Amino acid sequence: MEFGDLTFTFDVYKTSSYSTAYTNDEFPVEVTLNDYMYFEYSVESTADLVVFALTVKATPEASFYSSPHYSLVENGCPSDTTLEHDYDGSRNYQRLEFRAFRFFNNYDSYYIHLELLACHVNSLNSRCNQGCLRGSSGRKRREVEEEMSTSDSYVIKRGPLLIKEKPKESADTGKQSAAVIGGAAAAGGLALVAIIALAVLFVKYRIARLLLNRNKIGDLYATQDEQMSRENAYIQEDDMIENTDEM
């Protein structure tokens, strides 16, 4: 089978909409630690092809074979827990995304490398169609068939990606927040004290009125020949108020 002239591309996008890619002049690209990064790779040819990432890895140096390295995809299998890669075996481009990380030993930047394969879309025996293979036994068993429908691997990279820490909240901002919270608490405390004081005054007022009304009712009953004993009288508060108004 013929593949024609192959052109592999690899781009880093600014957002998950994949509408705007970083240009060469914008590298190194700054990425915040733990934020998602968005990548798209593709193959262009006169033939009807699909593209497949056999390897995806990061290295602090520009060389594919440099160390240390961090693997995100090995032999077509994801090896990073944050990796999202919806592989579609019928199209000539694929997308993947993962959270930004950083290397130990104070490596602040790295390159992302891809090892790509191109395969004919309708070939059932192509490496692209096999997908993830743990180990190399599957590759050996189908080696002859794959050679007919799978291109040679092609290595491509993008970078460097400069990883930065998330900005920390300043001490002044914390103090301002504390001051606002403290002021609100103080205001709430004063309001509560005022409410309690009003409640105490109201209770004292009602008790004084109650005693006054009882004295007036007792004086009234003292002038009547058929008054009942004060100890047996149950006087409701409403009655006390009505009697007071009549006096």
Secondary structure, 3 states (H helix, E strand, C coil): CCCCCCEEEEEEECCCCCCCECCHHHCCEEEECCCEEEEEEEEECCCCEEEEEEEEEEECCCCCCCCCCEEEEECCEECCCCCEECCCCCCCEEEEEEECCCCCCCCCEEEEEEEEEEEECCCCCCHHHHCCCCCCHHHHHCHHHHHHHECCCEEEEEEEEEEECCCCCCHHHHHHHHHHHHHHHHHHHHHHHHHHHHHHHHHHHHHHHHHHHHHHHHHHHHCCCCCCCHHHCCCCHHHHHHHHHHC
